């Protein structure tokens, strides 16, 4: 009698199993779950995404958090809350690759993780599609070579459509934490699918629990996936899910994974160059891990605000170029799904609701343009589940075509041809979104960093008020080893008493803020420097930082050159600042007036820079780069505005708007230029131009009303 294939696999595994192991590390049942055609379509999804991502990869450092994350990973430091320990440890490994620059290696890391996530997503779809369409055609036909082609094409088409959607693609090209989060989510989904096939394999549940703990060490929004997974486990096998042994094992493994956060106090004690919050003691550790630096959750707001936020979620989902119309035929699967398929569909709907709709309710953010950009990234997990439903729509059409062919006793070739045609969808998405998403040849972060540090005199102190002005010079100094003479301090961290440790690491010989300075600042603004409670509210933090910056500036101005990058406007700066390239130099004494030569030099610098940047066609499509250079120019425009130099302010702010029409500060300052000159009507017209782009920004609407008074 012929030996069944599964027994052959078992015998082979037993022969190669070392004698000190009682059984194979991976159950043969799990290994046998993947058929060659399933792996083929998963590899097609991975390979197709990886090829496009690597081709369109950012060649160097980018704006935002990238410089901070890379520097923190290379030196095993502590990043901004909640610290991202898993990302930093994995990033450290990628930093050792002998390929390209360090920044390129981290960009490659994002590309590979998002490519792998696309491959895993294809596997999840191809494993579940037969269950959700169980009664469209017989199961043996679904598992036949033709059925494999039909379900495989649906999985690859949907996975690659998602891979080439603008937001997902953009997060595959630069150093950020979201690609690793997508990979962990898709890996958890695959393990959940495998467990539902082999529910007796409790070890898979333990592995899922471990991944949840580890994944929270990369991005805490993963917690929103926990309740739907728990619901699905209960639906599939309630007795096993609720047994004390399983619950205890999952809890232990989850806590084991979560213990990766112990990295924070261990590395903080080593005083690395980036040591955000210095979580070396218990109070600081919890403060950092629980993100208490940021505002606490406040889910109470008017109903119209909630509906606006939900409207944005669905509007953003529709704008991602995903073929959402294919969810309509996916609804057919509700009537054809088997019992297991219906449970899975309930899970996917619950997961979409928790990671998407619940996220919107819990986050309760403003909807200005910058917040919208961030929210779109946070919406990637629910869009994973939308892509699964798109695949079910494609699969339903394919299988219905196969069913029609059998009914009419025709050849299955038309159904196979249809399956192949679905692959045109991701090709179309890749072509259509390439210009928007690609960062190939975009070296503007590197150019910005070079321009910035090359404009600094020897032994300069740089007060950085924005993320990029802090992160990119830190990368240049601590990763590339250039300009070791400069001291880079974050204005936004000054109100954090623990920042003294990190500042001392970066400038051990430099006088810094004393305990008395902090006591005076906190006393004046009515808040105690309590690590466990924190200082909340952007306005209060801004005033504290402005006060402490003045204290520190007075200690340093007579000893070292001081340069300033403005984040939030600080009133006293204008009395001491002169334009200096991308930055402002703070002089040791008040400046009575800016000389004509200095103004002409500033104007010439920016005219040359504008011409050089726009000569590069990539600059037109790099929103982050355009916004950063626009911000630098509007900072100098604000300096002119504060000095009542309205003509120069108008020129600088109009130039800032040419750099980026998303810069709300440039429009607001320009409106103030006209209002202060007695032309409120023109001020209103100018700012209304911006409001047409940022329609959901409540703060912008309030400012517009103030212009009319």
Beta strands, then each sheet from edge to edge (+ up, - down):
strand 1: 461-464
strand 2: 487-490
strand 3: 562-565
strand 4: 577-580
strand 5: 583-586
sheet 1: 2+ 1+ 3+ 5- 4+
end
